[in-house]
Amino acid sequence: MSWSRTNEIRYKGFQEAATPAESPVADVPEFCHRRDFINPFLAAPLLATIALVKSITIGISGASGVIYAQRLLLQLEASAEVGRINLVISGPARRVMSDELNLTATTDEDLLAQLIGRASTKTVFFHAGDIGAAIASGSYPVDAMVIVPCSAATLGVLASGAARNLLHRAADVCLKEERRLILVLRETPLSLIHLENMLTLKKAGAMIVPAMPAFYHKPANLDALVDHFVYRLMDHLGLQHSSATVWHGDVMKVE
């Protein structure tokens, strides 16, 4: 078993195989993810209980498709495996939010509340111009970052390595620290420059996940369509989610 060094890890002690009720985890916060594993380095199978809490950075750039960011934030807010969400919204993204989601907030706190429908208990808002923010440093523990949606302009900046704002810098930190970076590109058609930028970033360690929703689960509405794609993002963040849209293959009856 492996986990990022940035996870909050608490050893509750080794003991012989015990039921979960016997494990002393009463002091673990409710948002901690609890997982039991067998220590392979010991002759006898002993049980260790650890708590994993992930810190995820969400960057929203100025491409169409901010509903993907909105639905992902709602899932992360509800996830017991996520303890902190670092949120960065670019200036162009705010314009797109106004056009696509009819958000009219003038302050960061109000914008976040409108985005997820309530005040957040785990999201920390960072201004895109704050290059001295915590997430601008590799010494600050972050497990992964998702730029959703990712504009072609942001893609180009990241491929060049010439960060111009906090959103770019936070992503650049993930690359240099070899942390998970997911780029949800929302652009079509793609030029040769776009394709080469994607290839450059893929070679640098980023995961390119274009905003391409699936239809095999027969979504009943727009939210269902978007949520299925969001669940795929959560797969790559190592987070649990609804299994209602997992494809299990065709089941054929043999008479």
C-alpha angles and dihedrals in degrees: 000000000000136000138175118272087233093067117104101247124189122182111210093191135269121277136162115277105303137171116261089252090062094055111101099234100128092117095054111111116249092247093059118107110230121210132171123210139173115245104235093198096066124081093224119049105254125179127236123185118206134177120222121198118180128211111208128187118211119197121190117197130186101275126115114265104065088152086079089060092045094052092044091052090052090053093047091048089055096043117106088205095063118077100172138021119198109202127197121176121187123222094251089049090059089056091050091049089055092050100042104030100025092235112167103174118137099196129059093240093051092046092054091047091052091046096056099022097246144036113293125237097192109027120101115198119218123190113236090232095054100100090167093062121125095255090058089074128073089217090068110091114242124156100202145342131217123194103202118202099013115199123216088245092056089047090055094048092051092047090053094048090227101127114197103179142014094275090057094042094050090052092046089053090054090053096048093044090047094239126149112282118180119191116197099198115201108189136110139219099024121223125213088258091056092049093048091048090052091050091049092051093044089055089049091057105266122134113230111210109170117205096262110145121202128232105194091097089059099234113218095209145356094278091054090050092051095042092057089057091045090055088057089055089051089052089060091045089055093243129140119240143160112312093203092105099042112124112235099177131253117311111212122191116223113209 
